[in-house]
Amino acid sequence: MAHSPSRVFAAVSPSAGDVYRDENESVFNRGRKQTLLPTQSNARVIQMTGCAELSCPPDRATVTISVKNSKEHVNDVTNSVTRRLEYILQTARQHDVKEESITVTKHLQREEELFHMRAEVLVVFSDFEKMQQARSVLIEKLDKSVCVGDPYYSHSAESLSLLRRRVCLEAVDNARLKASEACCILGQALGRPLLVREEESREWTSGQHEVTDSPLTLHQKTGVTLVSASSRVFVAFELRPKDSNRRKF
């Protein structure tokens, strides 16, 4: 998690209806039309920008297992490939993979006197440790007619949606903290929020363009697909005077 540093908390505007603005807002948005708040002439407002950056590791690993064989008789090649397919599917289920996370495709063709059959199993794991265990079992138990591919790491739609929400809320909280600290310095009290707007949001994949001379380990491949997101928000709060003589009950 990374937070953008702030240089100046606020600047006081002496015009009617005091407005305390984040000085960084004028630096980042010069020439940009200022936000007008529907406040009364005697309203006192403090405006802040908040920034945040978060990263999210992949939560899915897809492994492709292919089976191929060639026989003179179609029943022989079909039975040979089917037996291996059943073992692959059984192994996946034993490692807590749901049926909807398994895709099987088959292809049969004839060339001269031989029948060629190829099958491919696409398995999506959410538990990386069990994925590695399943790969080890298949590589150890099955012959060279079966090819177990390396895992491909990715992010589910749910994890990316959660990342976007978290980074936006973090930026809003940073703006609130800045406004609260500014109020303490100015001898004021922070009131209710009047406006919250996300100014900018970005996403990128870390390390996807990095070049290396040696093969990546499984752990390194997980890091290559690290997704990061940033958010910048604009927040306006009501500014209230501190009431040091508030009655105590």
C-alpha positions, 0 to 999 in steps of 0.5 A: 500500500502506498500513499501520496505525500502532501506538501501543504494541507490547506489554504485559507480563502478570506472571501465570504463563505470560508473555503479551505482548499487542498493546495495540491489540488491547484497544482495537479489541476491548473486550468481545470474548472473548479467544483462549485458546491451548493452551499449557502453564503455563510457556509464554511468548507474545506476541500481535499484530495486523497490518493491511494495505491494498492496491489492484489496477487492473482487468485486463480491458476489455470493448468492445461493437461493434454492427452494424445494417442494413436492406434489402428482401431478407433475403440483402442485409441478412445479407451486409452485416452478415456482412461487417462482422462478419468484419472486426470478428472479424479485427481482434480476433484480430489484436490477440491476443484469444482465441476464448473472449473473443469473444461474438457475438449476432445478431437479424433481424426484418421490419417491413413491407417491410424486413428489419432485422438487428442484431449485437453483438460483445462483446470482452474484452481483457487488453491495454489498449494493444491494445484501444485500437489495435483500437478505433481501427482499427474506428472508422477503417475501418468506416462509421456502421452500426458503433458501437464502444462505450467500454471497460468496465473490470473485474477477473477472478476471478483478480486479485481472489483474488490481491489477497485473498491478498496483503493477508492475507499482508501483514497477517501479515508486519506482525504478525510485524515488530511482534512481532519489534521488541517482542522486541528491546525486551524483550530476548527472542527471537521463537519459532514462530507458535502461532496465525494468524487473520484477524479482518476483511477488507474490499473496496471500489471507489475513486471509484465514487460520485464525481461530475464535470462533465466526461467521464472520460478512458480513463485516469480510467475505469481509476482509477474501477474501482480495487479495494482490500482490507484485512485485519486478523489476530491472530497469537500467537508463542512467546516465547523468552529470548535465549541470549547464550551459545549455542555457536558451531561 
